[in-house]
């Protein structure tokens, strides 16, 4: 992978991990976007999603785990989309 792509992937991963950590630091910021997809136990899902995003972000940031994290990211996107549609 060219160096600029690797750097972009690392920065993207760190940004995603930072967003994940923000779910724990300021969960109220995520209530309005989480509640439509997860109307019951919204706060629990805010923390769960924060943990998933942190793990995926760190996985993207590290070259050795990037491919697995990309697969996980696709699964996570499907999980969010399914819950959004189901709870409309």
Secondary structure, DSSP 8 states (H G I E B T S, - for coil): --HHHHHHHHHHHHHHHHHHHHHHH-GGGGHHHHTTT--SSHHHHHHHHHHHHHHHHHHHHSGGGHHHHHHHHHHHHHHHHHHHHHT-
